[in-house]
């Protein structure tokens, strides 16, 4: 079976500084894959390279189409939605405006579809419906993360790139968001590539895992196997 997202020989650069060295991994359609590693390992850079937000070399194929060098907006139109670290919401705009702007590229003829997708978002995150006219910058951290995921959903993605969705959130909120991510994957059939410092959570959610160190993949396999690896347990799981 051809991988839905396939990355091979990926190198990435910030100016003259190389951040990724020959990274390769695959994600199956409908699956959840996680990238693990310490700060500076290259996890966020990998997501940015997929979206052409950094200079990259190598091969990235999404649903059979090469995407290295494509403009970021072209990658988005193919069905790739990026939920960045730090949420990236428009803080001075309302929740409603944040969600509708994500569907702007569909045009006016898709008005009914946009409403349908808003209803879907509120099914997953009913708290956002209560905050429709509230400025995004005044939401709690958990609500802002919910909004960031919801805005990505308004793009009707086939693949979501999630960068540290648990960052800075209380444990109960993190559990709620990860539970909803599982629902989105199962009910809306959205594939996911997850970057997450909380390795235990990530391995519980994902079916496959790759471990990065200094811009290279050093371990890969089914999440259950990676979770039981002694080095992973000592380095990332704390036991």
Secondary structure as GFF3:
##gff-version 3
##sequence-region A 1 239
A	DSSP	beta_strand	5	14	.	.	.	ID=ss1
A	DSSP	beta_strand	17	27	.	.	.	ID=ss2
A	DSSP	beta_strand	32	36	.	.	.	ID=ss3
A	DSSP	alpha_helix	43	50	.	.	.	ID=ss4
A	DSSP	beta_strand	55	62	.	.	.	ID=ss5
A	DSSP	beta_strand	65	66	.	.	.	ID=ss6
A	DSSP	alpha_helix	72	77	.	.	.	ID=ss7
A	DSSP	beta_strand	80	83	.	.	.	ID=ss8
A	DSSP	alpha_helix	95	102	.	.	.	ID=ss9
A	DSSP	three_ten_helix	104	106	.	.	.	ID=ss10
A	DSSP	three_ten_helix	108	110	.	.	.	ID=ss11
A	DSSP	alpha_helix	111	124	.	.	.	ID=ss12
A	DSSP	alpha_helix	126	130	.	.	.	ID=ss13
A	DSSP	three_ten_helix	136	138	.	.	.	ID=ss14
A	DSSP	alpha_helix	141	153	.	.	.	ID=ss15
A	DSSP	beta_strand	159	163	.	.	.	ID=ss16
A	DSSP	alpha_helix	171	188	.	.	.	ID=ss17
A	DSSP	beta_strand	191	195	.	.	.	ID=ss18
A	DSSP	alpha_helix	199	205	.	.	.	ID=ss19
A	DSSP	beta_strand	208	213	.	.	.	ID=ss20
A	DSSP	beta_strand	216	222	.	.	.	ID=ss21
A	DSSP	alpha_helix	223	228	.	.	.	ID=ss22
A	DSSP	alpha_helix	230	232	.	.	.	ID=ss23
A	DSSP	pi_helix	233	237	.	.	.	ID=ss24
###
